[in-house]
């Protein structure tokens, strides 16, 4: 069933030499040691603060948002010059497995390129926001900073439903010379963005390096369907090309208003690119950064043995909530003790939206055993679905495995049918 202004997006790795037909294309698809962090929503970075950070003063956390005071009188080139030190190019290496007609299995390395935005730092790490599809299933992630120096990074956490990920680089590994040339991005307010205002897209197009395109905000809250879930994105006619995913969509003040995510690929269409609004991305990024480092012994257990994702088209057709349908709950598990039942649909976990089993696993992976979380479910009641909030004290995953229970099904990784080789995400 199709609705007006509803667009369908198929997110996958763009490959050189392959042009899809009528489809949306993912543009770059391939502890708690942190203390006294400052809220993303509350901190405003001044130029003096940035200078102190670049000289090695890491006593203050520097997650930044809501900066709207950059002069709009400067030209695009001045804006770009101001923003570039906050952007990185991302290269990933992943092992892909495929099976031929005779059932033989092959493994081969695949590489990909994308973009990222420096969104914060604390005493130990520099944090870089990007798209989940840029770093998904990556065995190795490296980032190239503004000074062309390359450093290894680790994926701190992901949210596949929102297509957001955070990579972290250890501050002790970054040379002083590099720190002097980079800075934390200034995050704007996407809610205040108006249709028709100028927008600048910056990223690692085609993996060749930094490129800049200029256009306008074409639409807000454009409902777009990806492989995982529906998203409401900003539409722009600034060209967003393969490799731009995870890069910045900025306003004329130089503030990041969106994270470049996808383009519309069709011979009959020009100038339809999409970005995740920064106000949507910010709480997700903060949640990932603030998550405790979880050891294998501390990994949490919910007790959902089997669950089935409800795609948006099913939800619309059958008039049921979009989320994870519970097919079975483990006897005596934390979920059952909290009152969660077979047939319930999980729609939120610990305050974050849940639409796929993968996203539930990602949220659970950020929690330690013994943590009390709120799980919002919807339960059928006389033909209607009633929302209920359950408080669950998470169990220990290793205890469940010792008892012979599978905490959550392993979705594993599947071959997306694309050729091996260089993938621009």
N, C-alpha and C positions, 0 to 999 in steps of 0.2 A: 504494500500500500504506500503510495507516494504522496507526500505533503508538499504544498507550495513552499519554496525557499529551502527545501530539504535536499541536500546534496550527498551523494554517496562517494566515499573515499576508500580506495583500496591501497593500504600502506605497504609498500614493499621496497626493496633496495633497487635503486635505479642503476642500470647496467649500461656501459658504453655500447653503442651500436644497436641497442634494442629500444624501440619506441612503442609504447603501449597504445592501444586504440582508445576508446572512450573510457578513461579511467582516471582516478586520482592517483598521484604518485608520491610516496614518501620521499622526501628530498634527500635525506642522508641516512636511510634506513640501516645499516650495519651498525667509643670506646668511651662506655661514656667516659672518655678521658677529657672530653671537652667540657670546661666548667665556666660558670658565670657568663653564658652567652647572652648577647643582646638581641632583642626581638627584631625580626625582619621588618615588622610593621612600624616599629617605634624609632629606629635609628636613622639619622640623617648625617651623611658624611660631608664634612667641610673640606675645602681644599687644604687647609692646614693639617687636618687629620690625615689626609692622604699622603701629604709630604712626610709626616712623621712615620707612617707605616712603611713608606718606601725607603726610609733611612734605617729601617731595622727595628723600630719600636713596635713590638707586637703585644704590648701590655693590654691594649684594648681590643675587643672583638670588633669586626668591621663588616657585619652584614648590613647591606644598604638598601633603602627603599625611599620612595616618595620625594625624590629630588626634582624640583620643578623650577629652579631659579636660574638655570643657565640661560644666557641671553639668546633670544631668538633672532637677533639682528644679524648674526653672523651667517655666512653662506654655508652651503652644504659641505664644501670642502673643509671648512673650519669645524663643523660638527663631526665629520668623519675623523678628522685628525684628533679630536678630543676623545672619541669613542674607541678607536682602534687599540689603544693599550689595554682595554678591558676585554678584548676578544682573543680567542685562541683557535688554532686549527687542530682537529683531533684525527688521529690515525689509529685504526684498530686492526687487530689480527684475530681471526677466529678459525676454528677447525670445523669444517663442514663434512657431513657424512651423507652419502647417497648410495642407493642400491640399484643395480642394473637389472635387466630383464631376467637374468638367470639367478637372481637372489644374492649376488656377490656384493659385498659392502666395501666402499672405498672412502678413505679420508684424505682431505686435501686442505691446505691452508688457503684462506681467502682474506683479502685485505679490503679495507674500506676507509672512507674519509668523511669527515663532517666538521661541524663548528661547535663552539662553546662560548659561554659568557662567564667571566669571573664575577661571582655574586657575593663572595664573602671570605673571611679568614678569621682564624682564632690563633691561639698560641702555638698550634701544631700543624694546621693544615690551611691550604688555600683551596677554596671550593669553586667548582666550575659547573654551571648548569648547562644541560644539553637535552636532546631528545633521547628517550629510551631506545628508539630504534637505531640510533647511532652506535650505541655500545652494547646492544642486546647480544648475548652469547659470546662476547669478546673474550679471548684468552689474554690479550695484551692491549693496553690502552696507553697511548702517548700523546702529549700535547705540545704544540709549538707556540711559544709566546711571541709577543710583538717584536722582540729582538732576534727572532728566528732560532732561539735556543730551544732544544727539545728535552722534555722530562717525562719520566714514567708517571702514570697516574693509576689510581685504583678506583673502581666504582663503589661509591659510598652507599648508594641505594637507588632504587628505581620505582617508578609508578607507570606500569604499562598502560593502564586505562587512560591516564592523562598524557601519556607519551613524554614523560619527564624523567630525567636521571640526573644524578649529581656525581661528579668525579672529584677526587681529592688528590692533591699533590703535597707531599711533606715539605713544610717550610724549610727545614734544615737541608733539603736537597737543592733548593733554589739559590742560585748565586746572587750575591748582593747586586751585581750589575744588572741582572734580570729584574730584581725587585724594584730597582730605581726606574725602570722603564715601563712597568705594568701598574695597573690600578684596578680597584674594585669598580664595577659598573654602577652607574647611577640609574636606579629603577624608578620608572614613572608611575602614573596612575592610568591604567587602561580604561577604567570606568568613565573617566572624563574625556576620553578620546571622542572626537566628533567625525562623522562621515564627511569626507571631502578634505580633511586636513592632510598635510604632507607627511609622508613616511619614507624612511630610508632603510633599505635592507642591506645588511653587511654580513658576509660569510665567506667560507672557503669553497667557492663555486668550482665544481668539477675536480676538486682536490688540487687545483693549480695554485691556490693562494687566495689572499684577500681580494674580494671584489665588492663593488658598491653599485646598487641600483636604486633609483628614486621613483616614487609614485605617490599615490594617495590612498587613504583608507576608503575602500569601496563599500564595505558593509561591516556591521558589528553583529555579534551573536548569531553568526551563520551556522546553522546546524549541519554538521558534517559527520558522516558515518565512516569510521575506520574499520579495520579488521577486528579490533577489540571492543570498541564501544562508540557511542555517539559523543561528539564533542561540539561545543560552541566556540567557534574561532572567529578571529578578525580576518576579513578579506581585504587584500590589497592588490593593486596592479603593479606594484614594484616587483620586478622579476625575481622570483625565488627559484634558483636552479639546483640540480643535484649537487650535493656538497654543502649547500647553505643550511641544511637542517641543524638546529641547535644554535644558529647564529642570531643576531639581534635585529629586531625591527625597532627603530628609534624614531622619536619625533624631532622636530626642528630645534628643540632645546638640548638634544643629545641624550635624553633619558630613554631607557629601554621600555617600550610599551608592549612588546611581544617577543616570543621565541619562535623564530621561523620553523615551520613544521612540514608544510606540504604544498604541492602545486597541482593544478588541474592540467592533465596532459591530453590534448586532443587537437587535431588539425584544424578544427573549426572554432577553437577557443583561444583567445589571447588575454594575458594579464589577469589570471585568477590564481593568486597565491594566498596561503593561509598561515596564520601565526596564532600561537596560544597566548591569550591575554595575560599580561604579567601579573595582574591581580588574582588570576586563577592559579598561576604557577607558583607565586610566592609562598602561600601556606604549605604547599606540597614540598617545595624546596626546603623550607624551614623544618618541616617534620622529618625529612630525611637527614638533614644536618644535625638536628637535635637527638636523633635516635642513638640509643646506647650501643656500644660495641658488644655484640653477642657472641660468646664462645660456643662451641659445639655442645658443651656440657650444660650451658644455660639456655639453649634453644627452646622456644615455647611450643606448646601443644594445645590445640583447641578441641580435637576429638570429632571432627567431621570426616567420616570414613569415605563418603562418596558425595559428590556434589555435581550439579549440572548447570552450566551457564545458560542463561535465557537471553538469546539475541534480541536486539531491539525490534526486529520485524515480528518475532514471535510474541514479544510483550505487547506490541500494538495490536496484532491480529486477535490474540486470545484475551486481551485486557487483563494481563497479569503484570506484576512489577518486574522491572529489569534488575537482575542480580544473580546470585548463586542459589539455585534450588537444592535443598538438602535432601538427599536420597536415603542417607543412613547416618545415625549418630552412635558413636561408641558407648557401650554400656559403662556407666560410672565415670565417663570422661568429663572434663570441665564444662563442655557445652551442654551435656545432659544435666549436670548438677545445676546449671544456671536456668534450666527450663527450656532450652532450645530443642525443638522437635523435628522429626522427619516431616517434610512437607513445607517447612518454613523457608523463606527466601531471605538470605542475608543481603542487605542493601548498604550497610555501613559497618566499618570496623574501626574502633578507636577514633571516631570522628571523621574518618575518610571514606569516601564513596567507594563501593564495591560493585563491579559489574561482571568481573570474570574470576575464575578460580585462580588464575595467575596473579591478579591484583590482590586477592585475599592472602595468598602465600607470601607476596612481597611485604604486605603490612605485618603479617605474623612474624616474618623473619627479622623485623626491627624491634621485637619485644623479647624480654627475658621471661623465663619461667617464674611464676609467682606474681607477675604483674596483673593488676586488676584493670580490665578494659571494658568498654561499653560496646556491645554488639547490637545493632539495630536490625530487627527482622520484620518481615511482613507475613502475617498468618491469615490463611483463608478462614472466613467466618460468615456463613450463610450467604455465600456468593460475593462477599466483599473481602478486601485484604486490609486487615487492621495492623497498624504499626505498633511494635512493642520494642522497648529498650531493655536488654538483658545485661546484667553485670556478670562478667566471667572472670574468674581467677585462673589464669593460664597454667597448665601443667607443664611438666618437663618432658620434652620430646624423647630423650633417651629412655626415660621410664616407660613410656608408651611402646617404644620399639622393643625394649626388653620383655614387655608383656605380650609381644606378638601383634601389636596394633600398628596400623599404618596411619600416622597422624593426618596426612593429607595426600591425595593421589599425586604422583609425580607426572606432570604433564610431559616432561621430557622436551627434546628439541626435534623439530621436524624440518625436513628439507623443503625449502620454499620453491623448488623447481627452477631456480636460477642457475646459470652456468657458474662454474668456479672462476676465480680470478679477481680482478680489482672491482670493488663495488663502491659506488659513490652514494652516500646515504643522505 
